[in-house]
Amino acid sequence: MNDTNRVIYREASGENQPIKYHVIGMNDWGFFDSLVEFFQKNYGATVEVKSDGINTRCWQLRARGEYFMLEHNEDLGNWFYSCGSEGDSALMQAIADDLEGRLKDIPCQ
């Protein structure tokens, strides 16, 4: 797939930092809720911690024994990343690939 058509952007911000998976073009608050439902339905995720601000959301979820973060910022959109010390995991990569396949033909904002 051409990188210009990707739905998931993998951001490696530096050594010892998590790989962040940004969902491109689906930036609104409502899509955050859709992502939570997707994680719950397809990966058995549970919401462990919620922190909602005026323009931000930061929730910790757990799926398949792994903790990960799902964040929203009104200016930046939605992204998720592993809480593991490695900064990435097979689960995060599988979720990113799954979302890429499901969202690739949906028009973005």
C-alpha positions in Angstrom: 0.0 0.0 0.0 1.2 3.5 -0.9 2.2 5.4 2.3 0.1 8.4 1.2 -3.0 6.2 1.4 -2.3 4.8 4.9 -4.9 5.1 7.6 -2.5 4.2 10.5 0.7 6.3 10.9 3.3 4.7 13.2 5.3 7.4 15.0 8.5 6.5 16.7 9.4 9.6 18.7 12.8 8.4 20.1 14.7 5.8 22.0 12.9 4.4 25.0 9.6 6.0 23.8 6.5 4.1 22.8 5.5 3.6 19.2 2.3 5.7 18.8 -0.3 4.5 16.2 -2.2 7.6 14.9 -5.5 7.0 13.1 -5.2 9.4 10.2 -8.3 11.5 9.0 -10.6 10.3 11.7 -9.9 12.9 14.3 -13.2 13.6 16.0 -14.3 12.9 19.6 -17.0 10.5 18.4 -14.5 8.3 16.6 -12.7 7.9 19.9 -15.8 6.1 21.2 -15.9 4.0 18.1 -12.3 2.9 18.7 -13.2 1.9 22.3 -16.1 -0.2 21.0 -13.8 -1.7 18.3 -11.2 -2.7 21.0 -14.0 -4.1 23.2 -15.7 -6.1 20.5 -12.7 -7.4 18.6 -10.0 -7.7 21.3 -12.0 -8.1 24.5 -10.7 -4.9 25.9 -11.8 -3.4 29.2 -11.5 0.3 30.1 -9.3 0.4 33.3 -8.8 4.2 33.7 -10.5 7.2 32.2 -9.3 10.8 32.1 -11.3 13.3 30.1 -10.5 17.0 29.7 -12.1 19.8 27.8 -10.3 18.9 24.5 -8.6 15.7 25.4 -9.2 12.2 26.5 -6.7 9.6 27.8 -8.0 6.2 28.6 -6.0 3.1 29.7 -7.4 -0.1 28.3 -6.5 -3.8 28.8 -6.7 -6.5 26.2 -5.3 -10.0 26.2 -3.3 -9.2 29.3 -1.7 -6.1 28.0 -2.3 -2.5 29.1 -2.4 0.2 26.4 -3.4 3.8 26.1 -5.9 5.4 23.8 -5.7 9.2 23.5 -7.6 12.0 21.8 -6.6 15.6 21.3 -8.9 17.9 19.5 -6.0 19.3 17.4 -4.1 16.0 16.8 -6.8 13.3 16.6 -6.8 9.8 18.0 -3.8 7.5 18.7 -3.0 4.4 20.8 0.2 2.8 22.2 1.4 0.1 24.4 2.2 0.6 28.1 4.8 -2.1 27.9 8.5 -1.3 28.6 9.4 -2.3 25.1 7.4 0.6 23.7 5.5 -1.6 21.2 4.0 -5.1 21.0 2.6 -7.7 18.7 -0.9 -6.8 19.9 -0.5 -3.1 19.0 0.9 -4.1 15.6 -2.0 -6.5 15.0 -4.6 -3.9 16.0 -2.9 -1.3 13.7 -3.0 -3.8 10.8 -6.6 -4.7 11.5 -7.7 -1.1 11.6 -5.7 -0.4 8.4 -7.6 -3.2 6.6 -11.0 -2.1 7.9 -10.6 1.7 7.3 -8.6 1.9 4.1 -11.6 2.4 1.9 -13.5 4.8 4.2 -13.2 8.5 3.1 -11.2 10.5 5.6 -12.0 14.0 6.9 
